[in-house]
């Protein structure tokens, strides 16, 4: 490991700090070997404090401890687990951003640094605006059932053919006249229950019921024409199967063909970024675990006997 560290640009680890210290792989030790190297640490709960060595996964650290799970649970309902590793992606992107900033500084100054990220810190950041509101004003609007939405027109509605869509009105609801025309509810414009943003919020359940009745009259395709004609922000609630068939998802580069070692390929989600002047599609199959071990060891100066001993002792793995 230390041979790799000697001229490495980045050391990235998600091992807990106590174990790294025991193995001599902590920041201070490795920084002394290569002062220009970026040391990136990803943990569940951070590098300091009583819980720094606690194991942490997504639902425990990011979802439960940070407060997101509580905020997303409607009052009276039971909390639900985080379905996918949203936090791993967010924390990974955040870590990559920190590494890139540290690399830029290292190029200019010759000095490496510690880049620290954690699942719990990412969680608080993701709901930062809500957290800030609570810390400043002592209140927060937790998630609510759809008929109790804070903004009734920013809501989910079901069409006559059983599809759901989400209609998104802008803050203050400047889209109210357009929404009224699209939904044929112009007669509500003078209704004292709905004649202002405040009244619409106050009488939200009644307004949602009005919308439920009208959205149930037309199909999703018909609503697409009506809502698009008025420039209203909306989208269908799509299953994975529907998303895979959506032309715009493909036009936006959401999916890529992932090559396999046997020459075949399969469709996979792309990264969230692409560049205008160069393809970001995979250039080949993902390497197998240990595929390049022998090559890297040889590059580091280990002869054939030394490489064989490392493999035999299961210190390294090769395909």
C-alpha positions in Angstrom: 0.0 0.0 0.0 2.8 2.4 0.9 4.4 1.8 -2.5 1.2 2.9 -4.2 0.9 5.9 -1.9 4.4 7.2 -2.7 3.4 8.8 -6.0 -0.4 8.6 -5.8 -2.6 11.6 -6.5 -5.5 10.4 -4.4 -6.0 8.0 -1.5 -9.8 7.2 -1.1 -11.1 5.1 1.8 -14.4 4.3 3.5 -12.8 2.4 6.4 -13.5 3.7 9.9 -10.7 5.9 11.4 -9.8 3.6 14.3 -9.0 0.7 11.9 -7.0 3.0 9.6 -4.9 4.2 12.5 -4.2 0.6 13.6 -3.0 -0.2 10.0 -0.9 2.9 9.7 -3.1 4.2 6.9 -4.4 7.3 8.7 -4.0 10.8 7.2 -1.0 11.9 9.3 1.0 8.7 8.4 0.3 8.8 4.7 0.7 12.6 4.4 4.2 12.2 5.7 5.0 9.7 2.9 3.4 11.9 0.2 2.6 15.4 1.2 1.1 16.3 -2.2 -1.4 13.4 -2.1 -5.1 14.1 -1.5 -6.5 11.9 1.3 -10.3 11.4 0.9 -12.2 9.8 3.8 -15.9 8.7 3.6 -17.5 7.6 6.8 -21.0 7.2 8.2 -20.7 9.7 11.0 -17.6 11.7 10.5 -14.0 11.6 11.8 -14.5 13.2 15.1 -16.9 12.7 18.1 -17.9 9.7 20.1 -19.5 8.0 17.1 -16.7 8.3 14.6 -16.0 4.6 14.7 -19.6 3.5 14.5 -20.5 1.5 11.3 -22.9 3.4 9.1 -25.1 2.6 6.2 -27.5 4.7 4.2 -30.7 4.2 6.0 -29.1 4.5 9.4 -26.8 7.5 8.9 -28.1 9.5 6.0 -31.9 8.8 6.3 -32.6 8.2 10.0 -30.0 10.1 12.0 -29.9 13.3 9.8 -33.6 13.9 10.1 -34.7 13.3 6.5 -36.6 10.1 7.3 -38.6 12.0 10.0 -39.3 15.0 7.8 -40.5 12.7 4.9 -42.9 10.7 7.1 -46.4 12.2 7.3 -47.7 12.7 10.8 -49.2 9.5 12.2 -47.5 7.3 9.6 -44.7 4.8 10.2 -41.2 5.6 8.8 -40.2 3.8 5.7 -36.7 2.7 4.7 -34.7 4.4 2.0 -35.4 2.3 -1.1 -32.2 3.0 -3.0 -28.7 4.2 -2.1 -29.5 7.9 -2.9 -27.1 8.9 -0.2 -24.2 6.9 -1.6 -24.6 8.7 -4.9 -24.9 12.1 -3.2 -22.0 11.5 -0.9 -20.0 10.1 -3.8 -20.6 13.2 -6.0 -19.8 15.4 -3.0 -16.6 13.6 -2.3 -15.5 13.7 -5.9 -16.1 17.5 -5.9 -14.0 17.9 -2.8 -11.2 15.8 -4.3 -11.2 17.9 -7.5 -11.0 21.1 -5.5 -8.1 19.7 -3.4 -6.3 18.5 -6.5 -6.5 21.9 -8.1 -5.0 23.4 -4.9 -2.3 20.7 -4.8 -1.3 21.5 -8.4 -0.8 25.2 -7.5 0.7 24.8 -4.0 2.2 21.3 -4.0 0.3 20.6 -0.8 -2.2 17.7 -0.3 -5.0 17.8 2.2 -7.6 15.8 3.9 -11.0 15.7 2.2 -13.7 14.5 4.6 -17.3 13.5 3.8 -19.9 11.5 5.7 -23.3 10.1 5.1 -24.8 12.0 8.0 -23.4 15.4 6.8 -24.7 14.7 3.3 -28.1 14.0 4.7 -28.3 17.3 6.6 -27.1 19.1 3.4 -29.7 17.6 1.2 -32.5 19.0 3.4 -30.5 22.1 4.1 -33.2 24.6 3.3 -35.7 22.8 5.6 -33.1 22.4 8.3 -32.2 26.1 8.1 -35.9 27.1 8.4 -36.2 25.0 11.5 -33.0 26.3 13.1 -34.0 29.9 12.4 -37.7 29.8 13.0 -38.3 26.6 15.1 -40.8 25.1 12.7 -40.9 22.8 9.7 -43.5 21.6 7.2 -43.2 17.8 7.3 -44.5 15.8 4.4 -48.2 15.5 4.2 -50.8 13.4 2.5 -51.6 14.7 -1.0 -55.0 16.1 0.0 -53.3 18.2 2.7 -50.5 19.6 0.4 -49.1 23.0 1.5 -49.5 24.1 -2.2 -52.6 22.2 -3.5 -51.7 22.8 -7.1 -48.3 21.2 -6.7 -49.6 17.8 -6.4 -50.2 14.3 -7.8 -53.4 13.6 -9.7 -54.8 10.5 -11.4 -56.1 10.4 -15.0 -59.1 8.6 -16.4 -56.8 5.8 -17.7 -55.2 5.1 -14.3 -52.0 7.0 -14.7 -50.6 9.5 -12.2 -49.0 12.8 -13.0 -47.4 15.6 -11.0 -48.4 19.2 -11.6 -45.9 21.8 -10.4 -47.0 25.4 -9.8 -44.5 28.1 -9.2 -44.2 29.8 -5.7 -47.0 32.2 -5.2 -48.9 30.4 -7.9 -48.6 32.8 -10.8 -49.7 29.8 -12.9 -53.2 29.9 -11.4 -55.0 31.4 -14.5 -53.3 28.9 -16.8 -54.2 26.0 -14.5 -57.8 27.1 -14.4 -58.0 27.2 -18.2 -56.3 23.8 -18.7 -58.5 22.1 -16.1 -61.8 23.9 -17.2 -62.2 25.2 -13.7 -62.4 28.9 -14.5 -65.6 29.0 -12.5 -63.5 28.7 -9.3 -61.7 32.0 -10.0 -64.3 33.9 -8.1 -64.9 31.3 -5.4 -64.0 33.0 -2.1 -62.4 29.7 -0.9 -59.8 29.9 -3.8 -59.5 33.6 -4.8 -56.0 34.0 -3.2 -53.0 31.9 -2.6 -53.7 32.1 1.2 -57.3 30.9 0.8 -56.3 28.1 -1.6 -53.8 26.9 1.0 -56.4 27.2 3.8 -59.0 25.3 1.8 -56.5 22.8 0.2 -58.5 19.6 0.7 -61.6 21.1 -1.0 -59.4 22.3 -3.9 -57.7 19.0 -4.3 -61.1 17.3 -4.5 -62.1 19.7 -7.3 -58.9 18.8 -9.2 -59.3 15.1 -8.5 -62.7 15.2 -10.2 -61.6 17.0 -13.3 -58.3 15.0 -13.8 -60.4 11.8 -13.7 -62.2 13.0 -16.9 -59.4 12.7 -19.4 -56.5 10.4 -20.3 -52.8 11.0 -19.7 -52.3 11.8 -23.4 -55.2 14.3 -23.3 -53.7 16.0 -20.2 -50.4 16.2 -21.9 -51.9 18.4 -24.7 -53.9 20.5 -22.3 -51.1 21.2 -19.8 -48.4 21.7 -22.4 -50.7 24.2 -24.3 -50.8 26.4 -21.2 -47.0 26.0 -20.4 -47.7 24.3 -17.1 -44.8 22.5 -15.4 -45.8 18.8 -15.1 -44.6 15.2 -15.7 -46.1 11.8 -15.7 -45.2 9.5 -12.8 -43.4 6.8 -14.8 -42.5 3.3 -14.0 -39.1 2.0 -15.0 -40.6 0.4 -18.0 -42.2 3.6 -19.1 -39.0 5.6 -18.5 -37.1 3.2 -20.7 -39.5 3.8 -23.5 -39.6 7.6 -23.1 -37.8 9.2 -26.1 -36.8 12.3 -24.0 -35.0 10.1 -21.5 -32.9 8.7 -24.3 -32.4 12.2 -25.9 -31.1 13.5 -22.5 -28.5 10.7 -22.4 -30.0 8.9 -19.4 -29.1 5.5 -20.6 -25.9 4.0 -22.1 -24.9 0.7 -23.7 -22.5 -1.0 -21.3 -20.1 -3.3 -23.1 -19.4 -6.8 -21.8 -16.2 -8.8 -22.1 -17.8 -11.2 -24.5 -18.6 -8.4 -27.0 -22.3 -8.1 -26.1 -23.8 -5.2 -24.3 -26.6 -4.2 -21.9 -28.5 -1.0 -21.2 -27.5 0.8 -18.0 -28.1 4.2 -16.4 -25.5 6.7 -17.4 -23.7 9.1 -15.1 -25.4 12.4 -14.5 -22.9 14.4 -16.6 -21.9 14.4 -20.2 -19.5 16.7 -22.1 -20.3 18.5 -25.3 -17.0 17.7 -27.0 -16.3 14.1 -26.0 -18.4 11.0 -25.5 -18.7 9.8 -21.9 -20.1 6.4 -22.9 -18.1 3.5 -21.6 -15.1 2.6 -23.7 -15.1 -1.0 -22.7 -16.3 -3.5 -20.1 -15.7 -2.9 -16.4 -12.6 -4.6 -15.2 -12.9 -7.7 -13.0 -11.7 -7.5 -9.4 -8.0 -8.0 -9.5 -7.8 -7.9 -13.3 -4.9 -5.4 -13.2 -3.2 -6.5 -10.0 -0.3 -8.2 -11.6 0.3 -5.3 -14.0 0.3 -2.8 -11.2 2.6 -4.8 -8.9 5.1 -5.2 -11.7 5.0 -1.5 -12.4 5.8 -0.9 -8.6 8.9 -3.1 -8.9 7.7 -6.4 -7.6 9.4 -9.3 -9.4 7.5 -12.5 -10.4 8.5 -14.4 -7.2 7.3 -11.5 -5.0 4.0 -11.2 -6.9 3.4 -15.0 -6.6 4.0 -14.8 -2.8 1.5 -11.9 -2.4 -1.1 -13.9 -4.3 -0.4 -17.1 -2.4 -0.7 -15.3 1.0 -4.0 -13.7 -0.3 -2.7 -10.2 0.4 -3.8 -9.3 -3.2 -6.2 -10.8 -5.6 -5.9 -11.5 -9.3 -8.3 -12.9 -11.9 
